[in-house]
């Protein structure tokens, strides 16, 4: 594949992971420039990572040689800057969330179609070895027909590690916008789109203590709900229970599990690219009925770890979605990290919020297709 010139817009915390992994794993991506409103920060990034040019956002948009821009700016700027990137004639890959509203997401999608440009959006972790293995297990019928699922993101928030946690507790933030995209994208990629959803929400703490970074010891005010519990019905008929919270010190709930007619699939953290799934087949419960031996009794209730069937490049990685989008540009195909799925995930988030506010079931208006799985046994991270 030919090299694709890529620009980084926004040099905050997450940009370090993107730049590191794009340079390590995706040699067809040429990092031509990095930009930030703080040009000094962009210059420091360029020097740190060996990027030829650092500049302002306006200068990056004007660079004719850059054909794809990775938008890593704060969420509130995503819609506006995605439009500016497309107006500049460049493909865009956006960090999550793709937009704050469905209307904003659709505006960006319409502009991309008008300009004949492609859009990709995080999260791209469903392209990792963990969730691609889960996709293979589901498609091959290891647990039969999926019936139900559970997805749980339970944590005490980001103030124990993030240097600037305030943004996570402002309006338009919270666990739904921050972590929801990983879980909802994983569900869409594995099981398909949501048909309807209902939810309740709460705010466990009106103020929170900052434990890390330059403001450690200070307090921050909470402007958004920090706990959501809900139930979703997928278009396939699968019913999913959901918990997303910044208010829980510790939990033994599984990250994700899918329950089928023939068994259970235990899914590793969808925030991560790697991790070994576990399978429990119904035979482990039924075997003692036919062979009541110590061996069969010991296996009852014990799931089996499944090796990852795709290249494991690390547990916490970013950039495979950018590479998938670049491949789609070169190959003239639909990207796996496509705008329709990103827009659908935005509506799941806002639909949960609306349901919690109105105490009514929210009926989804958008939909999406499951993206194509990766090719089993391929040497590359992303293949046709």
Secondary structure, DSSP 8 states (H G I E B T S, - for coil): ---EEEEEE--SHHHHHHHHHHHHH-TTEEEEEEE-SSHHHHHHHHHHHT-SEEE-HHHHHH-TT--EEEE-S-GGGHHHHHHHHHHTT-EEEE-S-S-SSHHHHHHHHHHHHHHT--EEES--GGGSHHHHHHHHHHHTTTT-SEEEEEEEEE---STTT-TTGGGGGSTT-HHHHHTHHHHHHHHHHHH--EEEEEEEEE-S-SEEE--SSTTTT-EEE--S--EEEEEEEETTS-EEEEEEESS-S-----SEEEEESSEEEEE--TTSS----EEEETHHHHHHHH---HHHHHHTT--EE----S----SS---HHHHHHHHHHHHT---SS-HHHHHHHHHHHHHHHHHHHHTS-EE------------TT-SSSS--
